[in-house]
Amino acid sequence: MIFGRRRAKNRVMERSTAEAAFVERLARHRGIPRKVASAYCRNPADREDCAAEIVAQLWRSYPRYDPARAFSTWAWRIAVNVAISYYRRGRTESERAVAVDGGTLDRIADPEPGTDASLDRLHELVARLDEFDRALVVLYLDDRPYAEIADVLGITPTNVATKLNRIKTRMKEWSRTWTSTN
């Protein structure tokens, strides 16, 4: 009976140690859930829900985290997958998201439509991208290295560069079309 109590106590101690390590790592990378949620959810309540789902999934997946890999890369991959699933659950078009760089995400946590025409245009252009390309743009605008973007998305760094060039070309064309019609 004594051994059973020790094992139970050891499991509790292991969990609290793992929880402390998780909380510490997440604190260092706290912007990841927020940035990803902001990229896929325009509505503030949806953004909060999505970010909470991302953190919950990070915690559920933490026992499978390999410390030999960068926590940020692992967290980005999970966050993007959770956000895409959240996005696909039938949100209306007005609630669907846009992707912008991290500094801009801080500035526009609760965007007010019409306050910045160029930002509104960026929102419109990025919103036209599919989920995968949007994730790629979010990571790129967050200044992630191509190798990390490739690892998060499961493609090669060369493919990252190719896709980004094609996305930029497409967005420039959309921008020219948008400018000529407005």
Secondary structure, DSSP 8 states (H G I E B T S, - for coil): -HHHHHHHHHHHHHHHHHHHHHHHHHHHTTHHHHHHHHHHB-SHHHHHHHHHHHHHHHHHHGGG--TTS-HHHHHHHHHHHHHHHHHHTT--GGGB-----HHHHHHTSS--TTS-HHHHHHHHHHHTS-HHHHHHHHHHHTT--HHHHHHHHTS-HHHHHHHHHHHHHHHHHHHHHHHHH-
